[in-house]
Amino acid sequence: MSTPMLRHLRHCGRQLLALGMLLWALLLPGAVLAHSSSNSYLTLSGSDGVLSLRADVHLRDVDLIFDLDADRDGQVSWGETQDRRAELLAWLDQGLQLSASGQNCRLGEADLQASQHADGTYLSAQWTPACAELGSLANAELKLRYGLIFAQDDLHRGLLKVDLPNLQSSALLSPERPEARVSQAQSSAWRVFGRYTIEGVWHIWIGIDHIVFLLSLLVLAPLQASRRRVTQWAPAQHARPVVLDVLAVVTAFTLAHSITLGLTIMEWLTPPADWVEPAIALSVVLAALNNLLGLSSLKRWRLAFVFGLVHGFGFANVLLDLGLPASALLAALGGFNVGVELGQLAIVLVFLPVAWLLRRTLFYRWVVVAGGSLAIVVLGTFWTLQRTGWLA
């Protein structure tokens, strides 16, 4: 075999290896995220001087710790859960601590039952805490610490909803922020705005489907579109058109998801939850296919706007899970939206300079644009099938 032919084969082999590594790198985080992250729902409420605390934890998460499936049939029954009642009560007791004015409250024994949420069966525990320093519920100064599941899944979150007389609030508890303070001071509009800004940033950074969709829209920006194949597009010569293109895409996406986010939160538009997530996954597939086929290359902002409307429904579902405070609804909505934009901006500021520097290379056009888009199509198709129930 001739030397030029060998060189060509080695070159093709290196490209295939790079494509395979990129595909693996993209698929692995998506699969892990799809199966490991989860939420628990916490509710702190009260009336007539009586305080109530409830925790709903997915049975799948409880099974990770206690191996509840005794008969190994692949399903966790309520009977199998009840058999471990004493251990579960002890686990819940050490994972939740409530205090009033700096003094620990006695939770007592929890009432355990099964409850249904959109994503499956949960273990629900409810307490009537006894707090010596509680005083009036309307002026309560409480602190809740949550530590369940964090050791097994660092993406796990506790979504706290507070419904006390003259005090409605919410918080997201994480390994980095396992405590929530509940008081009138903490429920001010500025504090709510700041807290939800953080949640918006975090949601973008852990939402791999939103990140992949955004990158699909940005990856062609440093190239000059033509009617030729994407891998033959010339590198952009000037930075200004590239920046304007990226600005148009991000602005269109922001405007679109802000519209549907607001409409959903105000309950003017409420699409079925089981429709939203598959639609988001499908938008990822179509955005990546647009890169491969070279369609509407100069009009990606239109694609960003159309599918941004769909992603806005997904953002709204997150906010609704958090339980928006009625007394500071606009502050929470505005803060979350600002957080989402800051999270997007951080991604753009990291990606765009690297893409600009690599735009003249075959690596960028073949591996990043073509190979990356192909990998995203595969990943998005997997998500779509998974979220529609075609894959378990």
N, C-alpha and C positions, 0 to 999 in steps of 0.2 A: 504494500500500500504506500502511496506517495506521501512525502513529508507534508505538503500542503493539505492533503486530505486528513492526515492524522491531526494536524493543528486545528482543522475545522471541527473534527469530531471532539477533540478536547474542549474547544470553545463551546460547542453545543452542550457537552456534558456539564461544564461549569454553569452554564445558564440554567439547565434543568435542575441541577443541585440547588442553585440559588432560589429558583422558583419553589422547589420542594420545601426548602427551609423556611421561606416566607409563608407558604401555605400552612406549615406546621405551627409557626409562630402566631399566625392569626387565628387558626382554629383552636389551639389549645386554650388560650385565655377565654375564648367565647364559651367553650364547653365547660370549663371550670366555673365561670361566672353563672352559667345557666343552672348548674346543679348545686352550688355551694352557698350562694348568698340567700338570705331570707330575712323576714321581718317578724317581730313579735309585737302585739298590740297591747298597750297599757292604758288603763283608764283610771283616773283619780277623780272621784265625784263626791258629792255630799249634799244633804238637805236636812233641815230640822236638827242641825247640830250633830248629825251622824255622818261619819266619813266612810267611804267605800273605795277599795282598791281592787282592780281586776287585771289579770294578766292572761293573755291568750298566746300560747306558744304552739307552733306547728308540731304535730305528732311526728313528722319526719325528722325534725330537729331533736326532739326528745329521744327518738329511737337511736340517733347517732351516739347518744351518751349512755342510754340504758339497755340497748339491744332488746327492745320490747317484743319482737316477733319470736315468741317462744316456739311456735309450731313450724316455723320456717316456711310459711306459705306465701311469703312476700307481702303480706298485709298486716298492719298493726290494728288489732281489734280493741274495742273499749274494755273487754274482759281482760285481755293481756295487760292493758294499762292499769286497771284496778288492782291487779295482783301485785303491782309494785307501788302501791299507794303510799306506804310509809317512806320509802326512799324518795319518791317524787316530792312529798311534802317537805322533807328535809332539804332537798335540792332547791326547791323554790324559796324556802325560808332563808337560805344562805345567799341566794342570788338577788334578793330584793330587800332593801332597807329603806324605811321611811322615818323621817324625823320631823319634829315640830319645835321651832325655836331652839334648835341645837340639841334637843333631847330625843332619844330614840323612842319610836312608837312600838308597842307590842302588837304584832300582826295577828297572833292567835292561829288556830288551825283553819286552813283554807277549805272552802267548799269546792270540790273538784267535779267537773263535768266535761262532756264533749260538746264542741260547738263547730258549726260549719262556716267557713269563709270561702271566697271565690276560688282560692287555690287549694282547698282540701280541708281535712279535719284538724282541729286544734284542741289542745288540752287547755281548758279554761279553769282558772283558779280565782276565787273571790274571797276577800277578807273584809272584816269590819275592824280597822285598826283602832287601838286604844292609845291616845296621845295625851299625856298628862298636861303638856304645855300648849295644847291646841288653841284654846280660847274660842273666839267666834270664827266660823268658817269664812265669813265675809272678809276678815282681816288676817286670814291664815298666812303663816310664813313656814312653808314646808320645803323639804328637800327629799327627793327620791333618788336612790342609787340603784342601778340595774346592772347585773353582771352575768346573766344567763347567756350561754351559747358562744360568748366572745372567745373563749379559749379554743373552741372547735372551729369557728368561722369568723375571721377578723373583718369580713364584710357584713356580718349580721348587724341589724339595727333594731333598737326598741323604739317604737313610735308611741309617744305619750300624748294623750288627750286629757286636758284638765277641764272639768266642768263643775265649778264651785259657785256659790252665790256671789254675784258681781265680779267673777273672775273666770274667764274662758281663755285658755291658752293651749299651746302644744309645744312639743320638743322632740328632737331626734337624738337618741342616746346611742353612743358608739364606744368602741374600746378607748378612743382618745378622749371622749367626753361622756363618761358613764353616769354623771349626775345632772339632775335638773332641779333648779330652784323655782319654787312656785310662790309668788307673792304679787301684790299689786304693782310693786316697783318693777318686777321682771316682765310685767305684761304691758308696759308702756309701748307706744307705737314705735319709737326709735329702737328699743331693744328687740321688739318683734321683727322689725325690718332687718336689723343686723343678724339676728339668728337665722332668718329665712334666706338671707343672702348667702350665708355659709352653706345652708342645705342645698341651694341651687348650684353652687360651685361643686359641691361633693357629688350631687346627682349626675352632673355631666361627666365627671372624672371616673365614676364607677359604671356609667351607662355605656358599655362598649358598643351597643347598637347605634347610639347617637354619635359617638366618636367616629366609628367606621363610616357612617353616612356623611358626616362632615368632611372627612378626609377624601371620600370618593368625589366630592364636589370640588375639592381644592387641588387634587393631584395634577390636573391638566393646566392649571393656571400659568406655570412657567414655560409653557410651550405655545407656539403659534399654530393655530388651527388651520387645517387645509382639508381638501377632499381626499387626500391620501390616507393610508392607514395611520393609526395613532402612533405607531412605532417609527414612522417616517416624518413626523412633525418636527419642524425646526425649533430650536430653542429661542425663547423671547430675547430680543436685543436690548430692550429698555425695561427698567423696573416699574415705571409709572403705570403702564397698562396692566401689568400683573397685579399691582396693589389695588388698582381700581376694580379689576375683575374679582379679586378676593373680597373686597369691600362690598361689591354688589351681591355676591353670593351670601355672605354672612348677614348683611342687612335684610335681604329677602327672607332668609330663614328665620331671623329674629322677629321680623314683622309678622310673618305667618303664624309662628307658634304662639306669639303673644295674643293674636286674635282668638285662636281656638282655646288657649289656656283661659283667657278671661271669660269667654262665652260659656265654657264648661263649669268653671267655678261659680259663676252667677246662675247656673242651672238653666240657661237659655238654650243650651244645646248639650244633649247627653247621649252620645253614641254608646252602644253596648261595649262593655269592657273586653269581652272575648273577641271583638272585632278590631280593636285598636292595636294590640300587640302584634298580631299577624300582619296588619297593614304596615306597621313600622318596619318589620323585617322585610316585607316585600319592597318597600321604598329603598332599602339598602341594596337589594338585588338590581333594581332598575337603574339606580344611580351608577352602579359599577358597570352594568351592561352599556350604559350610555358612553362610558369611557372607552370600552372595547370596540364599540361600533362606530364611534366618532360622530354620533348624532347630536345635533343642537349644541355643538361645542362652544359656540359663543353665547349661548343662551342658558347657561347653567343656573343663572339666578332665577329663571322661571321654574326650573326643576326644583330648586331650593325652596321657592315659595309654595309650590303645590304640595310637596311632601312635608314642608315645614308645618302646614296645617295639620297633617296627621300626627307629627311628633308633638304638637301642642296638646293633643288629647292625652298622649302618654305622660307629659309633664303634669297635666291636671290630675291624672290618677294618683301620682305620687303625692301631690298636695292634699288630695282628698283623704288619702291614707293617713297623712300626718294629722288631719283634723284641724282645719283652719279656725283660728279664734274669731268668733263673730264680732267681737269688739274692736278688732284691728285687722279686718279682712284686707283692706287695701294695702296696709303696711306689709302684711305677709305676702300678698300676691306680688307687690312691687319688689320686695326684697328677693323673693325666689327668682323672679325674672332677671333682676340685675345679676344675681349669682350665676344663673345659666349663661348670661352673656360674658361675664368675667371668666368662667370656665372655658367657654369657646375661644375667647381672646387668647388665653394662655396656650391653648392647643395650636392656634394659628401662628402665634409668635415663635413657637418651637419648630413647627413644621415648615413654614414658608422660607425662612433663611436657608435651611438645609436643602429644600427643593430647588431654590434658586442657584445654589452652588453646584448642584448635581445635574442641572437641566441639560447640559451639553453632553452628558455621558450616555453610552448605551445602557449602562446599568439602570439609570433612571427611567429611560423609556421602556426597556424590556422587563426589568425586574420590578421596579416600583409601580410604573403605570400599568403595563400589560399583565405582569405576573400578580401584582397586588390586586388589581381589579378582578382578575380571574379568581383569586383566592376569596375575595369578598363576595363574589357571586355564589361560590360554593357555601361559604359561611352563612350568607343571608338566606339561601335556599334551605339550609339545615334549620335555621331559626324559624322560617316560615312553616315548614312541615312540622316542626316541634310544637309551635304555638297553635297550629290548627288541629293538633291531636293526631296527625298522621304518624308521628314518632313518639314513643312513650318517653 
